[in-house]
Amino acid sequence: MWKRVNCLSDRPLSRAGNEIFLKAVIQAIPAYIMSFFQVPVANCESFRRSLADHWWGRENGKKKMHWRSWEWLTAGKDLGGLGFQDFVVFNQAMLARQCWRLLTEPNSLCARFLKGRYFPNCELLEAPKPHSSSCTWRSILFGMELLKEGIQWGIGNGQRTKLLSDNWIPGIRPFMLSPRIAIPVGATVSFLIDEDQGGWDVDRVRAAFEDVIAEKILQVPISKRGGEDFISWPSTKFGTYTVKSG
């Protein structure tokens, strides 16, 4: 990155050309390695410094004043920023993409190998981080932190989704749940389902949670086909993606 930036010191670009150069060339250099490994924060800070210094320019061998913060540079243009990528966030997003592939392709060689090595007796989302874990596995768990913030469970029989710790109620995060009655920590959503009727146990739901949250729960659809719960990505303008857990 340093070499690419300094090769243009004798060929100044316009402001627009400089922006395109930084986004299309400089930011693309670490993209491949960031897709597989967690890059140390110190390296990301070096990337950030190199990019920011070149954007604001140099004069007489000294860098010019940085008139706006890095947070402003990385904010989207619809928010008034310039849309440069934050390298730490980008790194985590690329690793989260690898985690998503492990979820959607559980029979791939990579997924089967990692399962046999690190989580043979549980799901990927519950996989531990042993002290002897490799750099690859630590990187995947780093991306998993972000993935867990975005995925959402769809309800089938409710036996795989953790009632108090998984994200399964649209618009309600797990930390917002404060049950009125005692619910075991490891309880699943099946605790709130009437198996005979194949729907929500309305009385239990209303007894367990406040009215606002209870109404949200009762609006969550239960799969008519039954079967296992499934993982989905919340609906966006790009569509909704679903995958069977396990």
Disulfide bonds with the S-S distance in Angstrom:
none
